[in-house]
């Protein structure tokens, strides 16, 4: 399964650093399930893409 969430960001928005573990925690959970999580910002948008294999982690 793949899911992409796109959130618009104003061109003059200030980037914030730190302040939580949200994206780190999401990436850890995706990895534990055998998937991945990619995050980027381009063209006034913030994008989070998660890929999780159906059936979860296979040891």
PDB file of N, H, CA, C and O in Angstrom:
ATOM      1  N   UNK A   1       0.850  -1.156   0.000  1.00  0.00           N
ATOM      2  CA  UNK A   1       0.000   0.000   0.000  1.00  0.00           C
ATOM      3  C   UNK A   1       0.903   1.227   0.000  1.00  0.00           C
ATOM      4  O   UNK A   1       1.931   1.256   0.676  1.00  0.00           O
ATOM      5  N   UNK A   2       0.507   2.234  -0.763  1.00  0.00           N
ATOM      6  H   UNK A   2      -0.328   2.211  -1.312  1.00  0.00           H
ATOM      7  CA  UNK A   2       1.238   3.492  -0.776  1.00  0.00           C
ATOM      8  C   UNK A   2       0.263   4.630  -0.538  1.00  0.00           C
ATOM      9  O   UNK A   2      -0.829   4.658  -1.104  1.00  0.00           O
ATOM     10  N   UNK A   3       0.670   5.568   0.305  1.00  0.00           N
ATOM     11  H   UNK A   3       1.558   5.545   0.765  1.00  0.00           H
ATOM     12  CA  UNK A   3      -0.165   6.721   0.606  1.00  0.00           C
ATOM     13  C   UNK A   3       0.702   7.968   0.544  1.00  0.00           C
ATOM     14  O   UNK A   3       1.803   7.988   1.094  1.00  0.00           O
ATOM     15  N   UNK A   4       0.211   9.012  -0.126  1.00  0.00           N
ATOM     16  H   UNK A   4      -0.683   8.995  -0.573  1.00  0.00           H
ATOM     17  CA  UNK A   4       0.916  10.275  -0.202  1.00  0.00           C
ATOM     18  C   UNK A   4       0.002  11.373   0.323  1.00  0.00           C
ATOM     19  O   UNK A   4      -1.159  11.470  -0.075  1.00  0.00           O
ATOM     20  N   UNK A   5       0.533  12.199   1.218  1.00  0.00           N
ATOM     21  H   UNK A   5       1.476  12.120   1.542  1.00  0.00           H
ATOM     22  CA  UNK A   5      -0.195  13.347   1.749  1.00  0.00           C
ATOM     23  C   UNK A   5       0.567  14.587   1.334  1.00  0.00           C
ATOM     24  O   UNK A   5       1.768  14.699   1.577  1.00  0.00           O
ATOM     25  N   UNK A   6      -0.136  15.518   0.708  1.00  0.00           N
ATOM     26  H   UNK A   6      -1.112  15.427   0.511  1.00  0.00           H
ATOM     27  CA  UNK A   6       0.458  16.751   0.219  1.00  0.00           C
ATOM     28  C   UNK A   6      -0.215  17.914   0.929  1.00  0.00           C
ATOM     29  O   UNK A   6      -1.441  18.023   0.931  1.00  0.00           O
ATOM     30  N   UNK A   7       0.594  18.788   1.536  1.00  0.00           N
ATOM     31  H   UNK A   7       1.591  18.699   1.535  1.00  0.00           H
ATOM     32  CA  UNK A   7       0.073  19.916   2.277  1.00  0.00           C
ATOM     33  C   UNK A   7       0.701  21.190   1.720  1.00  0.00           C
ATOM     34  O   UNK A   7       1.925  21.317   1.695  1.00  0.00           O
ATOM     35  N   UNK A   8      -0.117  22.123   1.279  1.00  0.00           N
ATOM     36  H   UNK A   8      -1.112  22.019   1.299  1.00  0.00           H
ATOM     37  CA  UNK A   8       0.391  23.379   0.749  1.00  0.00           C
ATOM     38  C   UNK A   8       1.103  24.200   1.811  1.00  0.00           C
ATOM     39  O   UNK A   8       0.682  24.239   2.966  1.00  0.00           O
ATOM     40  N   UNK A   9       2.191  24.859   1.408  1.00  0.00           N
ATOM     41  H   UNK A   9       2.534  24.827   0.469  1.00  0.00           H
ATOM     42  CA  UNK A   9       2.969  25.715   2.303  1.00  0.00           C
ATOM     43  C   UNK A   9       3.148  27.059   1.602  1.00  0.00           C
ATOM     44  O   UNK A   9       3.597  27.095   0.456  1.00  0.00           O
ATOM     45  N   UNK A  10       2.803  28.174   2.272  1.00  0.00           N
ATOM     46  H   UNK A  10       2.438  28.144   3.203  1.00  0.00           H
ATOM     47  CA  UNK A  10       3.010  29.484   1.651  1.00  0.00           C
ATOM     48  C   UNK A  10       4.479  29.688   1.288  1.00  0.00           C
ATOM     49  O   UNK A  10       5.370  29.235   2.008  1.00  0.00           O
ATOM     50  N   UNK A  11       4.727  30.369   0.173  1.00  0.00           N
ATOM     51  H   UNK A  11       4.003  30.736  -0.412  1.00  0.00           H
ATOM     52  CA  UNK A  11       6.093  30.588  -0.304  1.00  0.00           C
ATOM     53  C   UNK A  11       6.957  31.314   0.721  1.00  0.00           C
ATOM     54  O   UNK A  11       8.170  31.108   0.754  1.00  0.00           O
ATOM     55  N   UNK A  12       6.357  32.160   1.558  1.00  0.00           N
ATOM     56  H   UNK A  12       5.372  32.327   1.531  1.00  0.00           H
ATOM     57  CA  UNK A  12       7.142  32.924   2.534  1.00  0.00           C
ATOM     58  C   UNK A  12       7.180  32.269   3.917  1.00  0.00           C
ATOM     59  O   UNK A  12       7.614  32.900   4.881  1.00  0.00           O
ATOM     60  N   UNK A  13       6.730  31.004   4.030  1.00  0.00           N
ATOM     61  H   UNK A  13       6.377  30.492   3.247  1.00  0.00           H
ATOM     62  CA  UNK A  13       6.719  30.307   5.321  1.00  0.00           C
ATOM     63  C   UNK A  13       8.142  30.081   5.820  1.00  0.00           C
ATOM     64  O   UNK A  13       9.053  29.807   5.040  1.00  0.00           O
ATOM     65  N   UNK A  14       8.313  30.199   7.129  1.00  0.00           N
ATOM     66  H   UNK A  14       7.573  30.422   7.763  1.00  0.00           H
ATOM     67  CA  UNK A  14       9.601  29.974   7.763  1.00  0.00           C
ATOM     68  C   UNK A  14       9.704  28.503   8.147  1.00  0.00           C
ATOM     69  O   UNK A  14       8.779  27.940   8.734  1.00  0.00           O
ATOM     70  N   UNK A  15      10.833  27.886   7.812  1.00  0.00           N
ATOM     71  H   UNK A  15      11.583  28.343   7.335  1.00  0.00           H
ATOM     72  CA  UNK A  15      11.041  26.474   8.180  1.00  0.00           C
ATOM     73  C   UNK A  15      11.308  26.371   9.667  1.00  0.00           C
ATOM     74  O   UNK A  15      12.077  27.147  10.234  1.00  0.00           O
ATOM     75  N   UNK A  16      10.658  25.399  10.289  1.00  0.00           N
ATOM     76  H   UNK A  16      10.033  24.768   9.829  1.00  0.00           H
ATOM     77  CA  UNK A  16      10.894  25.138  11.713  1.00  0.00           C
ATOM     78  C   UNK A  16      11.788  23.928  11.846  1.00  0.00           C
ATOM     79  O   UNK A  16      11.686  22.982  11.066  1.00  0.00           O
ATOM     80  N   UNK A  17      12.651  23.957  12.820  1.00  0.00           N
ATOM     81  H   UNK A  17      12.734  24.726  13.454  1.00  0.00           H
ATOM     82  CA  UNK A  17      13.550  22.838  13.095  1.00  0.00           C
ATOM     83  C   UNK A  17      13.262  22.316  14.492  1.00  0.00           C
ATOM     84  O   UNK A  17      13.069  23.093  15.427  1.00  0.00           O
ATOM     85  N   UNK A  18      13.234  20.998  14.629  1.00  0.00           N
ATOM     86  H   UNK A  18      13.391  20.367  13.869  1.00  0.00           H
ATOM     87  CA  UNK A  18      13.006  20.390  15.941  1.00  0.00           C
ATOM     88  C   UNK A  18      11.556  20.524  16.368  1.00  0.00           C
ATOM     89  O   UNK A  18      10.671  20.764  15.547  1.00  0.00           O
ATOM     90  N   UNK A  19      11.327  20.367  17.661  1.00  0.00           N
ATOM     91  H   UNK A  19      12.046  20.172  18.328  1.00  0.00           H
ATOM     92  CA  UNK A  19       9.990  20.556  18.195  1.00  0.00           C
ATOM     93  C   UNK A  19       9.185  19.283  18.336  1.00  0.00           C
ATOM     94  O   UNK A  19       8.028  19.347  18.752  1.00  0.00           O
ATOM     95  N   UNK A  20       9.734  18.148  18.012  1.00  0.00           N
ATOM     96  H   UNK A  20      10.673  18.096  17.674  1.00  0.00           H
ATOM     97  CA  UNK A  20       8.971  16.917  18.165  1.00  0.00           C
ATOM     98  C   UNK A  20       9.630  15.740  17.485  1.00  0.00           C
ATOM     99  O   UNK A  20      10.722  15.847  16.926  1.00  0.00           O
ATOM    100  N   UNK A  21       8.943  14.611  17.545  1.00  0.00           N
ATOM    101  H   UNK A  21       8.056  14.524  17.999  1.00  0.00           H
ATOM    102  CA  UNK A  21       9.453  13.372  16.958  1.00  0.00           C
ATOM    103  C   UNK A  21       8.447  12.774  15.984  1.00  0.00           C
ATOM    104  O   UNK A  21       8.533  11.590  15.660  1.00  0.00           O
ATOM    105  N   UNK A  22       7.504  13.570  15.516  1.00  0.00           N
ATOM    106  H   UNK A  22       7.435  14.532  15.780  1.00  0.00           H
ATOM    107  CA  UNK A  22       6.429  13.068  14.663  1.00  0.00           C
ATOM    108  C   UNK A  22       6.912  12.327  13.434  1.00  0.00           C
ATOM    109  O   UNK A  22       6.561  11.163  13.240  1.00  0.00           O
ATOM    110  N   UNK A  23       7.714  12.978  12.594  1.00  0.00           N
ATOM    111  H   UNK A  23       7.999  13.924  12.752  1.00  0.00           H
ATOM    112  CA  UNK A  23       8.175  12.342  11.360  1.00  0.00           C
ATOM    113  C   UNK A  23       9.155  11.219  11.641  1.00  0.00           C
ATOM    114  O   UNK A  23       9.156  10.205  10.942  1.00  0.00           O
ATOM    115  N   UNK A  24       9.988  11.389  12.657  1.00  0.00           N
ATOM    116  H   UNK A  24       9.987  12.212  13.225  1.00  0.00           H
ATOM    117  CA  UNK A  24      10.927  10.323  13.030  1.00  0.00           C
ATOM    118  C   UNK A  24      10.143   9.090  13.479  1.00  0.00           C
ATOM    119  O   UNK A  24      10.455   7.970  13.076  1.00  0.00           O
ATOM    120  N   UNK A  25       9.133   9.300  14.307  1.00  0.00           N
ATOM    121  H   UNK A  25       8.879  10.210  14.634  1.00  0.00           H
ATOM    122  CA  UNK A  25       8.314   8.182  14.778  1.00  0.00           C
ATOM    123  C   UNK A  25       7.555   7.506  13.654  1.00  0.00           C
ATOM    124  O   UNK A  25       7.435   6.281  13.632  1.00  0.00           O
ATOM    125  N   UNK A  26       7.036   8.304  12.711  1.00  0.00           N
ATOM    126  H   UNK A  26       7.133   9.299  12.729  1.00  0.00           H
ATOM    127  CA  UNK A  26       6.331   7.732  11.561  1.00  0.00           C
ATOM    128  C   UNK A  26       7.273   6.876  10.725  1.00  0.00           C
ATOM    129  O   UNK A  26       6.905   5.788  10.282  1.00  0.00           O
ATOM    130  N   UNK A  27       8.496   7.372  10.512  1.00  0.00           N
ATOM    131  H   UNK A  27       8.795   8.256  10.872  1.00  0.00           H
ATOM    132  CA  UNK A  27       9.478   6.611   9.724  1.00  0.00           C
ATOM    133  C   UNK A  27       9.853   5.312  10.445  1.00  0.00           C
ATOM    134  O   UNK A  27       9.975   4.267   9.806  1.00  0.00           O
ATOM    135  N   UNK A  28      10.035   5.368  11.756  1.00  0.00           N
ATOM    136  H   UNK A  28       9.935   6.217  12.275  1.00  0.00           H
ATOM    137  CA  UNK A  28      10.368   4.159  12.522  1.00  0.00           C
ATOM    138  C   UNK A  28       9.259   3.121  12.404  1.00  0.00           C
ATOM    139  O   UNK A  28       9.532   1.936  12.214  1.00  0.00           O
ATOM    140  N   UNK A  29       8.012   3.560  12.517  1.00  0.00           N
ATOM    141  H   UNK A  29       7.790   4.523  12.672  1.00  0.00           H
ATOM    142  CA  UNK A  29       6.891   2.617  12.422  1.00  0.00           C
ATOM    143  C   UNK A  29       6.797   2.003  11.035  1.00  0.00           C
ATOM    144  O   UNK A  29       6.560   0.803  10.898  1.00  0.00           O
ATOM    145  N   UNK A  30       6.981   2.816  10.011  1.00  0.00           N
ATOM    146  H   UNK A  30       7.174   3.791  10.122  1.00  0.00           H
ATOM    147  CA  UNK A  30       6.932   2.289   8.643  1.00  0.00           C
ATOM    148  C   UNK A  30       8.035   1.249   8.434  1.00  0.00           C
ATOM    149  O   UNK A  30       7.798   0.198   7.838  1.00  0.00           O
ATOM    150  N   UNK A  31       9.233   1.545   8.923  1.00  0.00           N
ATOM    151  H   UNK A  31       9.425   2.398   9.407  1.00  0.00           H
ATOM    152  CA  UNK A  31      10.367   0.625   8.783  1.00  0.00           C
ATOM    153  C   UNK A  31      10.110  -0.683   9.523  1.00  0.00           C
ATOM    154  O   UNK A  31      10.435  -1.757   9.016  1.00  0.00           O
ATOM    155  N   UNK A  32       9.528  -0.601  10.723  1.00  0.00           N
ATOM    156  H   UNK A  32       9.265   0.271  11.136  1.00  0.00           H
ATOM    157  CA  UNK A  32       9.218  -1.813  11.488  1.00  0.00           C
ATOM    158  C   UNK A  32       8.238  -2.719  10.740  1.00  0.00           C
ATOM    159  O   UNK A  32       8.241  -3.934  10.935  1.00  0.00           O
ATOM    160  N   UNK A  33       7.408  -2.131   9.894  1.00  0.00           N
ATOM    161  H   UNK A  33       7.406  -1.144   9.735  1.00  0.00           H
ATOM    162  CA  UNK A  33       6.440  -2.910   9.113  1.00  0.00           C
ATOM    163  C   UNK A  33       7.020  -3.370   7.777  1.00  0.00           C
ATOM    164  O   UNK A  33       6.314  -3.969   6.966  1.00  0.00           O
ATOM    165  N   UNK A  34       8.316  -3.089   7.545  1.00  0.00           N
ATOM    166  H   UNK A  34       8.890  -2.603   8.204  1.00  0.00           H
ATOM    167  CA  UNK A  34       8.940  -3.498   6.292  1.00  0.00           C
ATOM    168  C   UNK A  34       8.745  -2.494   5.174  1.00  0.00           C
ATOM    169  O   UNK A  34       8.965  -2.818   4.007  1.00  0.00           O
ATOM    170  N   UNK A  35       8.331  -1.266   5.516  1.00  0.00           N
ATOM    171  H   UNK A  35       8.152  -1.003   6.464  1.00  0.00           H
ATOM    172  CA  UNK A  35       8.066  -0.244   4.513  1.00  0.00           C
ATOM    173  C   UNK A  35       9.041   0.913   4.608  1.00  0.00           C
ATOM    174  O   UNK A  35      10.157   0.775   5.107  1.00  0.00           O
ATOM    175  N   UNK A  36       8.586   2.064   4.113  1.00  0.00           N
ATOM    176  H   UNK A  36       7.679   2.176   3.707  1.00  0.00           H
ATOM    177  CA  UNK A  36       9.438   3.249   4.124  1.00  0.00           C
ATOM    178  C   UNK A  36       8.576   4.495   4.225  1.00  0.00           C
ATOM    179  O   UNK A  36       7.369   4.453   3.987  1.00  0.00           O
ATOM    180  N   UNK A  37       9.210   5.603   4.581  1.00  0.00           N
ATOM    181  H   UNK A  37      10.191   5.637   4.775  1.00  0.00           H
ATOM    182  CA  UNK A  37       8.543   6.895   4.659  1.00  0.00           C
ATOM    183  C   UNK A  37       9.495   7.933   4.092  1.00  0.00           C
ATOM    184  O   UNK A  37      10.642   8.036   4.528  1.00  0.00           O
ATOM    185  N   UNK A  38       9.022   8.701   3.124  1.00  0.00           N
ATOM    186  H   UNK A  38       8.090   8.617   2.771  1.00  0.00           H
ATOM    187  CA  UNK A  38       9.818   9.765   2.518  1.00  0.00           C
ATOM    188  C   UNK A  38       9.117  11.095   2.770  1.00  0.00           C
ATOM    189  O   UNK A  38       7.892  11.187   2.703  1.00  0.00           O
ATOM    190  N   UNK A  39       9.904  12.115   3.058  1.00  0.00           N
ATOM    191  H   UNK A  39      10.900  12.041   3.113  1.00  0.00           H
ATOM    192  CA  UNK A  39       9.384  13.449   3.329  1.00  0.00           C
ATOM    193  C   UNK A  39      10.197  14.438   2.518  1.00  0.00           C
ATOM    194  O   UNK A  39      11.425  14.362   2.488  1.00  0.00           O
ATOM    195  N   UNK A  40       9.509  15.377   1.854  1.00  0.00           N
ATOM    196  H   UNK A  40       8.511  15.439   1.878  1.00  0.00           H
ATOM    197  CA  UNK A  40      10.230  16.442   1.160  1.00  0.00           C
ATOM    198  C   UNK A  40       9.354  17.680   1.035  1.00  0.00           C
ATOM    199  O   UNK A  40       8.148  17.649   1.279  1.00  0.00           O
ATOM    200  N   UNK A  41       9.999  18.759   0.648  1.00  0.00           N
ATOM    201  H   UNK A  41      10.978  18.784   0.449  1.00  0.00           H
ATOM    202  CA  UNK A  41       9.298  20.019   0.446  1.00  0.00           C
ATOM    203  C   UNK A  41       9.769  20.586  -0.883  1.00  0.00           C
ATOM    204  O   UNK A  41      10.963  20.797  -1.094  1.00  0.00           O
ATOM    205  N   UNK A  42       8.817  20.829  -1.775  1.00  0.00           N
ATOM    206  H   UNK A  42       7.847  20.658  -1.604  1.00  0.00           H
ATOM    207  CA  UNK A  42       9.147  21.374  -3.084  1.00  0.00           C
ATOM    208  C   UNK A  42       7.936  22.104  -3.642  1.00  0.00           C
ATOM    209  O   UNK A  42       6.796  21.711  -3.396  1.00  0.00           O
ATOM    210  N   UNK A  43       8.189  23.157  -4.386  1.00  0.00           N
ATOM    211  H   UNK A  43       9.115  23.475  -4.586  1.00  0.00           H
ATOM    212  CA  UNK A  43       7.127  23.903  -5.058  1.00  0.00           C
ATOM    213  C   UNK A  43       5.972  24.254  -4.119  1.00  0.00           C
ATOM    214  O   UNK A  43       4.813  23.979  -4.428  1.00  0.00           O
ATOM    215  N   UNK A  44       6.287  24.857  -2.985  1.00  0.00           N
ATOM    216  H   UNK A  44       7.229  25.081  -2.735  1.00  0.00           H
ATOM    217  CA  UNK A  44       5.280  25.331  -2.029  1.00  0.00           C
ATOM    218  C   UNK A  44       4.382  24.231  -1.472  1.00  0.00           C
ATOM    219  O   UNK A  44       3.215  24.472  -1.163  1.00  0.00           O
ATOM    220  N   UNK A  45       4.927  23.024  -1.346  1.00  0.00           N
ATOM    221  H   UNK A  45       5.875  22.828  -1.597  1.00  0.00           H
ATOM    222  CA  UNK A  45       4.170  21.922  -0.764  1.00  0.00           C
ATOM    223  C   UNK A  45       5.088  21.052   0.091  1.00  0.00           C
ATOM    224  O   UNK A  45       6.278  20.909  -0.192  1.00  0.00           O
ATOM    225  N   UNK A  46       4.516  20.483   1.130  1.00  0.00           N
ATOM    226  H   UNK A  46       3.549  20.599   1.361  1.00  0.00           H
ATOM    227  CA  UNK A  46       5.204  19.541   2.009  1.00  0.00           C
ATOM    228  C   UNK A  46       4.572  18.193   1.735  1.00  0.00           C
ATOM    229  O   UNK A  46       3.352  18.053   1.820  1.00  0.00           O
ATOM    230  N   UNK A  47       5.393  17.186   1.403  1.00  0.00           N
ATOM    231  H   UNK A  47       6.384  17.299   1.334  1.00  0.00           H
ATOM    232  CA  UNK A  47       4.864  15.883   1.007  1.00  0.00           C
ATOM    233  C   UNK A  47       5.410  14.781   1.907  1.00  0.00           C
ATOM    234  O   UNK A  47       6.606  14.723   2.195  1.00  0.00           O
ATOM    235  N   UNK A  48       4.504  13.912   2.342  1.00  0.00           N
ATOM    236  H   UNK A  48       3.533  13.960   2.108  1.00  0.00           H
ATOM    237  CA  UNK A  48       4.860  12.716   3.108  1.00  0.00           C
ATOM    238  C   UNK A  48       4.329  11.527   2.318  1.00  0.00           C
ATOM    239  O   UNK A  48       3.139  11.456   2.013  1.00  0.00           O
ATOM    240  N   UNK A  49       5.227  10.585   1.987  1.00  0.00           N
ATOM    241  H   UNK A  49       6.194  10.642   2.235  1.00  0.00           H
ATOM    242  CA  UNK A  49       4.832   9.390   1.231  1.00  0.00           C
ATOM    243  C   UNK A  49       5.213   8.156   2.044  1.00  0.00           C
ATOM    244  O   UNK A  49       6.382   7.945   2.365  1.00  0.00           O
ATOM    245  N   UNK A  50       4.208   7.348   2.369  1.00  0.00           N
ATOM    246  H   UNK A  50       3.258   7.519   2.108  1.00  0.00           H
ATOM    247  CA  UNK A  50       4.439   6.112   3.125  1.00  0.00           C
ATOM    248  C   UNK A  50       4.180   4.913   2.221  1.00  0.00           C
ATOM    249  O   UNK A  50       3.205   4.885   1.470  1.00  0.00           O
ATOM    250  N   UNK A  51       5.065   3.925   2.304  1.00  0.00           N
ATOM    251  H   UNK A  51       5.856   3.948   2.914  1.00  0.00           H
ATOM    252  CA  UNK A  51       4.890   2.660   1.591  1.00  0.00           C
ATOM    253  C   UNK A  51       4.944   1.539   2.636  1.00  0.00           C
ATOM    254  O   UNK A  51       5.956   1.351   3.311  1.00  0.00           O
ATOM    255  N   UNK A  52       3.860   0.817   2.753  1.00  0.00           N
ATOM    256  H   UNK A  52       3.038   0.970   2.205  1.00  0.00           H
ATOM    257  CA  UNK A  52       3.755  -0.275   3.725  1.00  0.00           C
ATOM    258  C   UNK A  52       3.323  -1.524   2.963  1.00  0.00           C
ATOM    259  O   UNK A  52       2.301  -1.494   2.278  1.00  0.00           O
ATOM    260  N   UNK A  53       4.069  -2.618   3.063  1.00  0.00           N
ATOM    261  H   UNK A  53       4.900  -2.643   3.619  1.00  0.00           H
ATOM    262  CA  UNK A  53       3.651  -3.846   2.370  1.00  0.00           C
ATOM    263  C   UNK A  53       2.362  -4.396   2.987  1.00  0.00           C
ATOM    264  O   UNK A  53       2.194  -4.382   4.207  1.00  0.00           O
ATOM    265  N   UNK A  54       1.470  -4.873   2.144  1.00  0.00           N
ATOM    266  H   UNK A  54       1.607  -4.884   1.153  1.00  0.00           H
ATOM    267  CA  UNK A  54       0.240  -5.503   2.637  1.00  0.00           C
ATOM    268  C   UNK A  54       0.617  -6.742   3.444  1.00  0.00           C
ATOM    269  O   UNK A  54       1.448  -7.539   3.008  1.00  0.00           O
ATOM    270  N   UNK A  55       0.019  -6.903   4.594  1.00  0.00           N
ATOM    271  H   UNK A  55      -0.656  -6.255   4.947  1.00  0.00           H
ATOM    272  CA  UNK A  55       0.328  -8.032   5.443  1.00  0.00           C
ATOM    273  C   UNK A  55       1.390  -7.705   6.487  1.00  0.00           C
ATOM    274  O   UNK A  55       1.685  -8.533   7.348  1.00  0.00           O
ATOM    275  N   UNK A  56       1.968  -6.500   6.418  1.00  0.00           N
ATOM    276  H   UNK A  56       1.728  -5.827   5.718  1.00  0.00           H
ATOM    277  CA  UNK A  56       2.943  -6.097   7.428  1.00  0.00           C
ATOM    278  C   UNK A  56       4.310  -6.710   7.239  1.00  0.00           C
ATOM    279  O   UNK A  56       4.659  -7.170   6.152  1.00  0.00           O
ATOM    280  N   UNK A  57       5.069  -6.710   8.300  1.00  0.00           N
ATOM    281  H   UNK A  57       4.785  -6.336   9.183  1.00  0.00           H
ATOM    282  CA  UNK A  57       6.467  -7.166   8.285  1.00  0.00           C
ATOM    283  C   UNK A  57       6.563  -8.675   8.114  1.00  0.00           C
ATOM    284  O   UNK A  57       5.813  -9.432   8.730  1.00  0.00           O
ATOM    285  N   UNK A  58       7.480  -9.094   7.284  1.00  0.00           N
ATOM    286  H   UNK A  58       8.089  -8.479   6.783  1.00  0.00           H
ATOM    287  CA  UNK A  58       7.738 -10.528   7.101  1.00  0.00           C
ATOM    288  C   UNK A  58       9.156 -10.823   7.554  1.00  0.00           C
ATOM    289  O   UNK A  58      10.108 -10.452   6.867  1.00  0.00           O
ATOM    290  N   UNK A  59       9.321 -11.480   8.694  1.00  0.00           N
ATOM    291  H   UNK A  59       8.547 -11.781   9.252  1.00  0.00           H
ATOM    292  CA  UNK A  59      10.677 -11.772   9.211  1.00  0.00           C
ATOM    293  C   UNK A  59      11.479 -12.680   8.305  1.00  0.00           C
ATOM    294  O   UNK A  59      12.626 -13.004   8.614  1.00  0.00           O
TER     295      UNK A  59
END
